[in-house]
Amino acid sequence: MQDLLYLNTKTTGPTSEVLAMRIIESGEISDGPEDPDNWPYQSVLEAIRDGWRVVKFPELALMMDETRTYSLGFEFILERSGGN
Amino acid sequence: MRKTYDCAPTLDDEGVLDFCKRGFLILEGVVDDDINQRTTEYLEEYDGEQPTEILSEGWFVDKVIKCPQAAGVIRSLLGKEFGLPISMSNHRVRTPQPVQDWHIDGGAKYGPQLDYLQVFYLPLGCSRELGPTEFLPGSHFLFSHRDAMKQLGRIRGSHHAVAPPGSIIITHYGIWHRRSESSVAGLRNALKYNYWRRSLPVRDWIVDPEFDVARADYASPEPTYRHLFRDVYDVAGMYLWLRGEYDKFHLIGGQGWPLTDNRNDLPYGVPEGIQR
């Protein structure tokens, strides 16, 4: 079964601070711990080092409008093979 | 004939600026216990999602809708003779419940204008265990389709509106929010209603003679969820709109107004003709 990890970061960089997270493992959705210090990953790079693969990079076109802020940070979607 | 109300404003310039930054404000325990109890009993009888009939109850209008602390904030932000609520919703939840998805309420408009406010009244209050509403400070400046944020989960910097009985939460209509997860058995009533602007925006809140629009701090607390200084521009624009001076809002960029800095002179780019 495919596991998914949504990470919204402060910048496009792989070491950027994570602003938001949600994880789907074994078909179960979880927001993770309430305290950001206890989130499983503090950056996209940390998640990659733990076996996650990026399947969607942030849509930079949305960031080219200096008059508006679109949605929340820069969204990376990562996946890895989970259990059954 | 619209039902309107007027009273003395209770926010000063810094208070208005703080609302612009955060997009919500919590008044803890401002409604008396007997009214909280009476409201709770009323909602046992009228337990639907839209108990608008409660707006016909004089005791409720006088003590909740016109609660001096809340009405003073509404008056500060929406101006004189503001419109009173004409409908009532109740987010009545038997807990425990899972967390809701993040959302903005339908009809939210993006921009510096503030023509209505969404207000929550918690007669029973709400502990963290009962799943208080979770707000994202400053998110009224983030443009998003309301159905395009459902994948978001935990967000750094969010605020769980834990509050004692009789609390009133005043929000920008476009603030991102959700009901947080609850973990104990209980009942949560959250009455939700809107106030409306009926006059042109003008700086008629409590004017602080020491406040200087050229040197004010428009920066929002971290994380701002925006690129560098965008939060400053957003807040300054909304503040000027509320003063009725948005036509003078102009940004020269760089280190000019409205950036806060340790300067030895006025910043460049202060809007011409603005009342300081």
Interface residues (C-beta under 8 A of the other chain):
Chain A: Y6 N8 K10 E17 V18 L19 A20 M21 R22 I23 I29 S30 D31 G32 P33 E34 P36 W39 M63 E66 R68 T69 Y70 S71 L72 G73
Chain B: V99 Y110 S139 F141 L142 F143 S144 A148 M149 Q151 L152 G153 R154 I155 R156 G157 P223 Y225 R226 H227 R230 D234
